[in-house]
Amino acid sequence: MRSGPGRFIPKLKLRWIKKLSPLLLVLLVVTCLFVSLSRIPPGGRNRPANITILLWYWPFRTPYSLAGDPCWEMYGIPGCHLADNRSLYSTADIVVFHHHDLKAKRQKLPLHLPRSGAQRWLWLSLEAPTNNGNLDPYAGIFNLTMSYRPDADITVPYGKLMRSEAEPGVFTVPRNKTHLACWVVSNFKKRHKRTAVYQRLKNTIPVQVYGNAVKRPLDKNALLPTISRCYFYLAFENTESPHYVTEKLWRNSFQAGAVPVVMGPPRTHYEMVAPHHSFIHVDDFESPEALGRFLTDLAKDEKRYQSYFAWHRNSTVKLFSDWRERLCNICPVYNTLPYKIYHNLTAWARG
């Protein structure tokens, strides 16, 4: 049998472990409680039975009907009450302010009204940072952001690809192609990079141009049928901002049945939302002239051209254009939303 002090070491260790176990348990409980409380608003502990989202004013002064329960009836989202009645301000969980109308000075923030500890104000903008103007006056006011950006508290893209519910099949490319390339543009400015690219590209290939900029507007019923007659659509964004991919890709190109020639964020940002071989990026070419030659050759090769539509076999385009749907999508993520204050909204928007 082993003798001496060493024989008491196991018993000594066991005694200390028994003493430390309750302390470790308490420490673990306190840590978990702290983490949980950090996500609880000052005024309450649980998600409300019905979350009230108050839109302080309709974006671009275009109201939608809120009759009935639109979140449930239209989008299958329960317990989400959309409102535009300002008398509900004191009971609203989130109050939404669309930035464009603030920038245009058509609306003002109700800074004179008291805010409960649980209520949060949400800054909504689908514009690129360069188009948001001066955000310094809004420092320390907003608690949440809603934007197309993936790092926003609530991300609302202009569109996305969804798996098609139908059986995989072969997508039929529109056969009525009569123009090599087309472009619908209303905001035409010489300082835009896309303008310089277009000016050089049109000297290499014919480009059909529509829109208010050239006094050839297309109404919503004529837009897609007109673009469908083009092999390629110039999905040129008005600014090159990270993740800024608008309806120019989703609606004007994908839904119309034209291959998008994109210019905006880097190719890697497009590939985060669209298949690699579903679009052509301007940056892949050394010059607009080289791009034009590529498009000309591609349009002549039917098999190669149709390969850009392969994604249609099992995917479909989902557009987000109804403000009600965008707002209803706040409720499913309500419990995960942080409680914070944007002390420097400018820095976030430009990040």
MITORVO-466766 format. One record per atom (N, C-alpha, C): x, y, z. Coordinates in steps of 0.2 Angstrom, whole numbers, padded with zeros to 4 digits, always signed. Each point is the difference from the previous one (the first is absolute). Layout:
N
XYZ/...
***
This chain:
351
+0004-0006+0000/-0004+0006+0000/+0004+0006+0000/-0002+0005-0004/+0004+0006+0000/-0001+0004+0006/+0006+0003+0003/-0001+0004+0006/+0003+0007-0001/-0001+0004+0004/+0003+0007+0000/-0005+0005-0002/+0002+0006-0001/-0005+0006-0002/-0004-0001-0006/+0004-0004-0005/-0003-0001-0007/-0007-0003+0000/-0001-0004+0005/-0007-0004+0000/-0005+0004+0001/+0001+0006+0003/-0006+0005+0002/-0001+0005-0006/+0004+0000-0005/-0001+0005-0006/-0007-0001-0003/-0002-0006-0002/-0006-0001-0004/-0006+0002+0005/+0000-0002+0006/-0005+0003+0005/-0001+0007+0000/+0007+0003+0000/+0000+0008+0000/-0003+0003-0006/+0002-0003-0006/-0003+0003-0006/-0008-0001+0000/-0002-0006+0002/-0007-0001+0000/-0004+0005+0004/+0003+0001+0006/-0003+0005+0005/-0001+0007-0003/+0006+0002-0004/+0000+0007-0003/-0005+0000-0006/-0001-0005-0004/-0004-0001-0005/-0007+0001+0002/-0002-0003+0006/-0007+0000+0003/-0001+0007+0002/+0005+0004+0002/-0001+0007+0003/-0001+0004-0006/+0004-0001-0006/+0000+0005-0005/-0006-0001-0005/-0003-0006+0000/-0006-0002-0004/-0006+0005+0001/-0002+0001+0006/-0005+0005+0001/+0002+0007-0003/+0006+0002+0001/+0002+0007-0002/+0000+0000-0008/+0002-0005-0003/+0000-0001-0007/-0007+0001-0003/-0004-0004+0003/-0007+0000-0002/-0003+0007+0001/+0001+0003+0005/-0003+0007+0001/+0003+0005-0005/+0007-0001-0002/+0003+0004-0005/-0003-0001-0007/-0002-0006-0001/-0003-0002-0007/-0007+0003+0000/-0004+0000+0005/-0006+0002+0000/+0000+0008-0001/+0004+0003+0004/+0001+0008+0000/+0001+0002-0007/+0005-0004-0003/+0002+0002-0007/-0005-0001-0005/-0004-0005+0000/-0006-0001-0004/-0005+0005+0001/-0001+0002+0006/-0005+0005+0002/+0002+0006-0003/+0006+0002+0000/+0003+0006-0002/-0001+0001-0008/+0002-0006-0003/-0001+0000-0008/-0007+0001-0002/-0005-0003+0004/-0007+0000-0002/-0003+0007+0002/+0002+0003+0005/-0002+0007+0002/+0002+0005-0005/+0006-0001-0003/+0003+0005-0005/-0004+0000-0006/-0005-0004-0001/-0004+0000-0006/-0007+0002+0002/-0001+0002+0006/-0007+0001+0003/+0000+0008+0000/-0006+0003-0003/+0000+0007+0001/-0002+0002+0007/+0002+0007+0002/-0001+0002+0006/-0007-0001+0003/-0005+0000-0005/-0007+0000+0003/-0003-0006-0001/+0003-0006-0002/-0004-0006+0000/+0005-0006-0001/-0003-0006+0001/+0004-0006+0000/-0001-0004-0006/-0006+0000-0003/-0002-0005-0005/-0003+0003-0006/+0000-0004-0005/-0003+0003-0007/-0007+0001+0002/-0003+0006-0003/-0007+0001+0001/-0004-0005-0004/-0006-0001+0003/-0005-0005-0004/-0001+0002-0007/-0001+0007-0001/+0000+0003-0007/+0005+0006+0000/+0004-0001-0005/+0005+0005-0001/-0003+0006-0004/+0001+0006+0002/-0003+0006-0003/+0005+0003-0004/+0000+0000-0006/+0005+0004-0005/-0004+0006-0002/+0002+0006+0002/-0003+0006-0002/+0004+0004-0005/-0002+0001-0006/+0003+0003-0005/-0002+0008+0000/+0004+0004+0002/-0001+0007+0002/-0003+0003-0007/+0002-0001-0005/-0003+0002-0007/+0002-0005-0005/-0004+0000-0005/+0002-0004-0006/+0005+0002-0004/+0005-0004-0002/+0005+0002-0005/-0002+0003-0006/+0003+0005-0002/-0002+0004-0007/-0007+0002+0000/-0003+0000+0006/-0007+0002+0001/-0005-0004-0004/+0001-0006-0001/-0004-0005-0003/-0003-0005+0005/-0006+0001+0002/-0002-0005+0006/-0003-0007-0003/+0000-0005+0004/-0002-0006-0001/-0006-0002+0005/-0004-0004-0002/-0006-0002+0004/+0003-0004+0006/-0002+0001+0006/+0001-0004+0006/-0006-0003+0003/-0005-0001-0004/-0006-0003+0002/+0001-0007+0002/-0004-0002+0005/+0001-0007+0002/+0006-0002+0003/+0004-0005-0001/+0006-0002+0003/+0005-0002-0006/+0003+0005-0003/+0004-0001-0007/+0005-0005+0001/+0004+0001+0006/+0006-0004+0001/-0002-0008+0000/-0006-0001+0003/-0002-0007+0000/-0004-0002-0006/-0004+0004-0003/-0004-0002-0005/+0004+0000-0007/+0005+0004+0000/+0004+0001-0007/+0006-0004+0001/+0003-0001+0006/+0007-0002+0000/+0001-0006+0005/-0006-0002+0004/+0000-0005+0005/+0004+0001+0006/+0001+0006+0002/+0004+0002+0006/-0005+0002+0005/+0000-0004+0006/-0005+0002+0005/+0002+0005+0005/-0004+0003+0004/+0001+0004+0005/+0004+0006-0002/-0001+0003-0006/+0004+0006-0002/-0005+0005-0002/-0001+0005+0004/-0005+0005-0002/+0003+0006-0003/-0001+0001-0006/+0002+0006-0004/-0005+0006+0001/+0003+0006+0001/-0004+0006+0001/+0003+0006-0003/-0004+0005-0002/+0002+0006-0002/-0004+0006+0004/-0003-0002+0005/-0004+0005+0004/+0004+0002+0006/+0002+0006+0000/+0005+0003+0005/-0003+0000+0007/-0006-0001+0001/-0003+0000+0006/+0002-0006+0004/+0003-0005-0004/+0002-0006+0003/+0008+0000+0003/+0003+0006-0001/+0007+0001+0001/+0002-0002+0007/-0004+0001+0005/+0002-0002+0007/+0000-0007+0001/-0003-0004-0004/+0000-0007+0001/+0004-0004-0005/+0003+0004-0005/+0003-0004-0005/+0007-0002+0002/+0002-0006-0002/+0006-0004+0002/+0006+0003-0004/-0002+0001-0007/+0005+0003-0004/-0003+0005-0005/+0003+0006+0000/-0002+0006-0004/+0005+0000-0006/-0003+0000-0006/+0004+0000-0006/+0000+0007-0004/+0006+0002-0002/+0001+0007-0003/+0004-0001-0007/-0003+0001-0005/+0003-0001-0007/+0004+0006-0001/+0007-0001-0001/+0005+0006+0000/-0001+0004-0006/-0002-0002-0006/-0001+0004-0006/-0004+0006+0001/-0006-0001+0004/-0005+0005+0001/+0003+0005+0005/+0004-0002+0005/+0004+0004+0004/+0005+0005-0003/+0003-0003-0005/+0005+0003-0004/-0003+0006-0004/-0006-0002-0003/-0003+0005-0004/-0004+0005+0004/+0000-0001+0007/-0003+0005+0004/-0008+0000-0001/-0002-0006-0002/-0008-0001+0000/-0002-0002+0006/+0004-0003+0005/-0002-0002+0006/+0005+0002+0005/-0002-0001+0007/+0004+0002+0005/+0000-0006+0006/+0005+0000+0003/+0000-0005+0006/-0004+0003+0006/-0004-0004+0003/-0004+0003+0006/+0004+0000+0006/+0005+0004+0000/+0005+0000+0006/-0003+0003+0006/-0006+0003+0000/-0003+0003+0005/-0004-0005+0004/-0001-0006-0002/-0004-0005+0003/+0005-0004+0005/-0003-0002+0005/+0004-0005+0005/+0000-0007-0003/+0006-0003+0001/+0001-0007-0002/+0001-0005+0006/-0004-0005+0000/+0001-0005+0005/+0006-0004-0001/+0002-0003+0006/+0007-0003+0000/+0000-0006-0005/-0006-0003-0001/-0001-0006-0005/-0001+0002-0007/-0002+0006-0001/-0001+0002-0007/+0006+0001-0004/+0000-0002-0006/+0006+0001-0004/-0002+0004-0007/+0005+0004-0002/-0001+0004-0006/+0004-0003-0005/-0003-0001-0006/+0004-0004-0006/+0001+0005-0006/+0006+0000-0002/+0002+0004-0006/+0000-0004-0006/-0004+0002-0005/-0001-0004-0006/+0003+0003-0006/+0004-0003-0003/+0003+0003-0007/+0002-0005-0004/-0003+0000-0006/+0002-0005-0006/+0005+0004-0005/+0002+0006+0002/+0005+0003-0004/+0007-0001+0001/+0004+0001-0005/+0008-0001+0001/+0002+0005+0005/+0005-0001+0003/+0003+0005+0005/+0001+0007-0003/+0002+0001-0006/+0002+0006-0003/-0007+0004-0001/-0005-0003+0000/-0007+0003-0002/-0004+0002+0007/+0003-0002+0005/-0004+0001+0007/+0001+0007+0002/+0005+0004-0002/+0001+0007+0002/+0004+0000+0007/-0001+0005+0004/+0003+0001+0006/-0004-0003+0006/+0003-0005+0003/-0003-0004+0005/+0002+0002+0007/+0004+0005+0001/+0003+0002+0006/-0006+0003+0005/-0005+0003-0002/-0006+0002+0004/-0003-0006+0004/+0001-0006-0003/-0004-0005+0003/+0004-0004+0005/+0006+0002+0002/+0004-0003+0005/-0004-0001+0006/+0000-0006+0003/-0003-0002+0007/-0007+0000+0000/-0003+0000-0006/-0008-0001+0000/-0002-0006-0002/+0003-0004-0004/-0003-0006-0003/+0003-0006+0004/-0004-0006+0001/+0002-0006+0003/+0001-0006-0005/-0003+0001-0006/+0000-0006-0005/+0001+0003-0007/+0003-0004-0004/+0001+0002-0007/-0004-0005-0004/-0003+0002-0006/-0003-0004-0005/+0003+0002-0007/+0003-0005-0003/+0003+0002-0006/+0001-0006-0005/+0002+0000-0006/+0002-0005-0004/+0007-0003+0002/+0003+0003+0005/+0007-0003+0002/-0001-0006+0004/+0005-0005-0001/-0001-0006+0005/+0002+0002+0007/+0003+0005+0001/+0002+0002+0007/-0005+0004+0004/-0006+0002-0004/-0005+0004+0004/-0003-0005+0005/-0004+0003+0005/-0003-0003+0005/-0006-0004-0004/-0003+0003-0005/-0005-0004-0004/+0002+0001-0007/+0001-0005-0003/+0003+0000-0007/-0007-0001-0005/-0001+0005-0004/-0005+0000-0005/+0003+0001-0007/+0001-0006-0004/+0003+0001-0006/-0005+0002-0005/+0002+0002-0006/-0004+0002-0005/-0004-0006-0003/+0004-0006+0000/-0002-0006-0003/+0004-0006+0003/-0002-0006-0002/+0004-0006+0001/-0002-0005-0004/+0004-0005+0000/-0002-0007-0004/-0002-0005+0005/-0006-0003-0001/-0003-0005+0004/+0000-0006-0004/+0000-0006+0003/-0001-0006-0003/-0007-0001-0003/+0000-0002-0006/-0007-0001-0003/-0003-0006+0003/-0007+0001+0001/-0004-0005+0002/-0002-0005-0005/+0001+0002-0006/-0002-0004-0006/+0006-0005-0001/-0002-0005-0004/+0005-0005-0002/+0006+0003-0004/+0006-0002+0001/+0005+0003-0004/-0001-0001-0008/+0001+0005-0004/-0001+0000-0007/+0004+0004-0004/-0001+0001-0006/+0004+0004-0004/-0003+0007-0001/+0004+0005+0001/-0003+0007+0000/+0000+0002-0008/-0005+0002-0002/-0001+0002-0007/+0002+0008-0001/+0006+0001-0003/+0002+0007-0001/-0004+0003-0005/-0003+0006+0001/-0004+0004-0004/+0003+0000-0007/-0004-0002-0005/+0003-0001-0007/-0001+0007-0004/-0003+0005+0003/-0001+0006-0004/+0006+0005+0000/+0006-0002+0001/+0005+0004+0000/+0002+0004-0006/-0001+0007+0001/+0001+0004-0006/+0006+0005+0001/+0002+0001+0006/+0005+0005+0002/+0006-0004+0004/+0006+0002-0002/+0006-0003+0004/-0001+0003+0007/+0000+0006+0002/+0000+0002+0007/-0005+0006+0001/-0003+0001+0006/-0004+0005+0001/+0001+0003+0007/-0002+0006+0001/+0001+0003+0007/-0006+0005+0001/-0003-0001+0006/-0005+0005+0002/+0003+0004+0006/+0000+0007-0001/+0003+0004+0004/-0004+0007+0001/+0000+0002+0006/-0004+0007+0001/+0005+0004+0003/+0005-0002+0005/+0005+0004+0003/+0006+0000-0004/+0001+0004-0004/+0005+0000-0005/+0005+0006+0002/+0006-0001+0002/+0004+0005+0002/+0007-0001-0003/+0003+0005-0002/+0007-0001-0003/+0005-0002+0005/-0001+0001+0006/+0005-0001+0005/+0000-0008+0002/-0006-0003-0002/+0000-0007+0002/+0005-0004-0004/+0003-0005+0003/+0004-0005-0004/-0004-0003-0005/-0006-0002+0001/-0004-0004-0005/-0001+0004-0006/+0000+0006+0000/-0001+0005-0006/+0006-0001-0004/+0006+0000+0003/+0006+0000-0004/+0001-0007-0003/-0002-0005+0003/+0000-0007-0003/-0005+0000-0006/-0006+0002+0001/-0005+0000-0005/+0003+0004-0006/+0003+0006+0001/+0002+0004-0006/+0005-0004-0004/+0004-0004+0003/+0005-0004-0004/-0003-0006-0003/-0004-0003+0004/-0003-0006-0002/-0005+0001-0006/-0003+0005-0001/-0005+0001-0005/+0004+0002-0007/+0006+0001+0001/+0004+0001-0006/+0003-0007-0003/-0001-0005+0004/+0002-0007-0002/-0006-0004-0002/-0006+0000+0004/-0006-0003-0002/-0006+0004+0001/-0005-0002-0004/-0006+0004+0001/-0004-0001+0006/-0002+0006+0004/-0003-0001+0006/-0007+0004+0000/-0005-0003+0001/-0007+0003+0000/-0001+0003+0007/-0001+0006+0000/-0001+0004+0006/-0007+0002+0001/-0003-0001+0006/-0007+0002+0002/+0001+0004+0006/-0006+0003+0002/-0001+0003+0007/+0000+0007-0001/-0001+0004+0006/-0002+0007+0000/+0006+0004-0003/+0006-0003+0001/+0007+0004-0002/+0000+0001-0007/-0003-0004-0004/+0000+0001-0007/-0007+0001-0003/-0005+0001+0005/-0007+0002-0002/-0003-0006-0004/+0001-0006+0003/-0003-0006-0003/-0002-0004+0006/-0004+0002+0004/-0002-0004+0006/-0004-0006-0002/+0001-0005+0005/-0004-0006-0001/-0004-0001+0006/-0007-0001+0000/-0004-0001+0005/+0001-0008+0003/-0003-0001+0006/+0002-0007+0003/-0002-0006-0005/-0005+0001-0004/-0003-0005-0004/+0004-0001-0006/+0004+0005-0002/+0004-0001-0006/+0008-0001+0002/+0001+0001+0006/+0008-0001+0002/+0002-0007-0002/-0002-0005+0003/+0003-0007-0001/-0001-0002-0007/-0006+0001-0003/+0000-0002-0007/+0005+0003-0005/+0001+0006+0001/+0005+0004-0004/+0007-0003+0002/+0002-0001+0006/+0007-0002+0001/+0001-0007-0002/-0006-0004+0000/+0001-0007-0002/+0002-0001-0008/-0001+0005-0003/+0003+0000-0007/+0007+0002-0001/+0004+0001+0006/+0007+0001+0000/+0004-0006+0002/+0005-0001-0003/+0005-0006+0002/+0002+0002+0007/+0002+0006+0001/+0004+0002+0006/-0003+0007+0003/-0001+0000+0007/-0002+0006+0003/+0006+0003+0004/+0001+0007-0001/+0005+0003+0004/-0003+0002+0007/+0001-0004+0004/-0002+0000+0007/+0005+0004+0004/+0001+0007-0002/+0005+0004+0003/-0003+0004+0006/+0003-0001+0006/-0002+0004+0006/+0003+0007-0001/-0004+0005+0003/+0002+0007+0000/+0006+0001+0004/+0002-0005+0005/+0006+0001+0004/+0003-0007+0001/+0006+0000+0001/+0004-0006+0002/+0001-0001+0008/-0005-0003+0003/+0000+0000+0007/-0001-0008+0002/+0003-0002+0005/+0000-0007+0002/-0007-0002+0001/-0001-0006-0003/-0007-0004+0000/-0006+0004-0003/+0002+0006-0003/-0006+0004-0003/-0002-0003-0007/-0005-0005+0001/-0002-0004-0006/-0008+0001+0000/-0002+0004-0005/-0007+0002+0000/-0005-0004-0005/-0006+0003-0001/-0004-0004-0005/+0002+0000-0007/+0006+0004-0001/+0003-0001-0007/+0002-0007-0002/+0002-0003+0005/+0002-0007-0001/-0006-0005+0001/-0004+0001+0005/-0005-0005+0002/-0006+0000-0005/-0002+0006-0001/-0006+0001-0004/+0002+0002-0008/+0003+0005-0001/+0002+0002-0007/+0004-0005-0004/+0004-0004+0004/+0004-0005-0004/-0003-0007+0001/+0000-0003+0006/-0002-0007+0001/-0007-0001-0002/-0005+0004+0002/-0007-0001-0001/-0001+0001-0007/+0003+0005-0004/-0001+0001-0007/+0003-0005-0004/+0004-0004+0002/+0003-0005-0004/+0006+0003-0005/+0004+0004+0003/+0006+0003-0003/+0006-0001+0005/+0006-0001-0003/+0006-0002+0004/+0002+0007+0002/+0001+0001+0007/+0002+0006+0003/+0007+0002-0001/+0002+0006-0003/+0007+0002+0000/+0000+0005+0006/+0003-0002+0006/+0000+0004+0006/+0006+0004+0001/-0002+0006+0003/+0006+0004+0003/-0003+0003+0006/+0004+0000+0006/-0002+0002+0006/+0005-0003+0005/-0002-0004+0005/+0005-0003+0005/+0004-0005-0004/+0006-0002+0003/+0004-0005-0003/-0004-0007-0002/+0003-0004-0004/-0003-0006-0002/-0001-0004+0006/+0004+0000+0005/-0001-0005+0006/-0006+0002+0003/-0002+0006+0000/-0007+0002+0003/-0006-0002-0003/+0001+0000-0007/-0006-0003-0004/+0000-0007+0001/+0006-0004+0000/+0000-0007+0001/-0003-0002+0007/-0001+0004+0005/-0003-0001+0006/-0007-0001-0001/-0003+0003-0005/-0008+0000-0001/-0002-0004-0006/+0005-0001-0005/-0002-0002-0007/+0005-0005-0002/-0002-0005-0004/+0005-0005-0002/+0006+0003-0004/+0006-0003+0000/+0005+0003-0003/-0001+0001-0008/-0003-0005-0003/-0001+0001-0007/-0007+0002-0002/-0002+0005+0004/-0007+0002-0002/+0000+0008-0002/+0006+0002+0000/+0001+0007-0002/+0007+0002-0003/+0001+0005-0003/+0007+0002-0002/+0002+0007+0003/+0006+0000+0003/+0002+0006+0004/+0005+0004-0004/-0002+0007-0001/+0004+0004-0003/+0008+0000+0002/+0001-0001+0006/+0007+0000+0002/+0004-0006-0002/-0004-0005-0003/+0004-0006-0003/+0004+0002-0006/-0001+0006-0003/+0003+0001-0007/+0004+0006+0001/+0005+0000-0004/+0005+0006+0000/-0002+0006-0002/-0006+0000-0004/-0003+0006-0003/-0007-0001-0002/-0004+0006+0000/-0007-0001-0003/+0000-0003-0007/+0006+0002-0004/+0000-0003-0007/+0001-0008+0000/+0004-0002+0005/+0001-0007+0000/-0007-0004+0003/-0003+0004+0004/-0007-0003+0002/-0005+0000-0006/+0000+0005-0004/-0004+0000-0006/+0001-0006-0004/+0007-0001-0002/+0001-0006-0004/-0002-0006+0003/+0001-0001+0006/-0002-0006+0004/-0008-0001-0001/-0004+0005+0001/-0007+0000+0000/-0002-0002-0008/+0003+0003-0004/-0001-0002-0007/+0001-0007-0002/+0005-0003+0002/+0002-0007-0001/-0005-0004+0004/-0001+0001+0006/-0005-0004+0004/-0007+0000-0003/-0002+0005-0002/-0007+0000-0003/+0000-0005-0006/+0005-0001-0004/+0000-0004-0006/+0001-0007+0002/+0002-0002+0006/+0001-0007+0002/-0006-0002+0005/-0005-0003-0003/-0007-0001+0004/+0001-0005+0006/+0005-0005-0001/+0001-0004+0006/+0003+0004+0006/+0005+0003-0002/+0004+0004+0005/-0005+0005+0003/-0004+0004-0004/-0004+0005+0003/-0006-0003+0004/-0002-0006-0002/-0006-0003+0005/+0003-0003+0006/+0007-0001+0000/+0002-0002+0007/+0000+0005+0005/-0001+0006-0001/-0001+0005+0005/-0007+0000+0003/-0004-0004-0003/-0007-0001+0003/-0001-0007+0004/+0005-0003+0001/+0000-0007+0003/-0003+0000+0007/+0001+0006+0004/-0003+0000+0006/-0007+0000+0001/-0003+0002-0006/-0008+0000+0000/-0003-0007+0001/+0004-0006-0001/-0002-0006+0001/-0003-0002+0006/+0003+0003+0006/-0002-0002+0006/-0001+0006+0005/+0000+0006-0003/-0001+0006+0004/-0004+0005-0003/-0003+0005+0004/-0004+0005-0003/+0001+0006+0004/-0002+0006-0003/+0002+0006+0003/-0006+0003+0005/+0003+0002+0005/-0005+0003+0005/+0002+0007+0001/-0005+0004-0002/+0001+0008+0001/-0003+0002+0007/+0003+0005+0003/-0002+0003+0006/-0002+0007-0002/-0006+0002-0001/-0002+0006-0003/-0006+0003+0004/-0003-0004+0004/-0006+0002+0005/+0003+0002+0007/-0001+0006+0002/+0002+0002+0006/-0003-0004+0006/-0006-0002-0001/-0003-0004+0005/+0004-0007+0001/+0002-0003-0005/+0004-0006+0001/+0007+0002+0003/+0003+0005-0002/+0007+0002+0004/-0001+0001+0007/-0006+0003+0002/-0001+0002+0007/-0002-0006+0004/-0004-0005-0003/-0002-0006+0003/+0006-0004+0002/+0005+0000-0004/+0006-0004+0001/+0004+0002+0006/-0002+0005+0003/+0003+0002+0006/-0002-0005+0006/-0006-0002+0000/-0003-0004+0006/+0004-0006+0001/+0001-0004-0006/+0003-0007+0002/+0007+0001+0003/+0003+0005-0001/+0007+0001+0003/+0000+0005+0006/-0006+0001+0002/+0000+0005+0006/+0004-0002+0006/-0001-0006+0002/+0004-0002+0006/+0007+0000-0001/+0003+0000-0006/+0007+0000-0001/+0003+0007-0001/-0005+0005+0000/+0003+0007-0001/+0004+0003+0006/+0005+0003-0001/+0004+0003+0005/-0003+0006+0003/+0002+0002+0006/-0002+0006+0004/+0006+0004+0000/+0000+0005-0004/+0006+0005-0001/-0003+0007-0002/+0005+0004-0001/-0001+0007-0002/+0006+0001-0006/-0002+0002-0005/+0004+0002-0006/+0003+0007+0002/+0005+0001+0003/+0003+0006+0002/+0004+0003-0006/+0001-0004-0005/+0004+0003-0006/-0003-0004-0006/-0006+0002-0002/-0004-0003-0006/+0004+0001-0006/+0004+0006-0001/+0004+0001-0005/+0005-0005-0001/+0004-0002+0005/+0005-0005-0001/-0003-0006-0002/-0006-0002+0003/-0002-0007-0002/-0002+0000-0007/-0004+0006-0002/-0002+0000-0007/+0005+0000-0005/+0006+0002+0002/+0006+0001-0005/+0004-0006+0001/-0001-0005+0005/+0004-0005+0001/+0000-0006-0005/
***
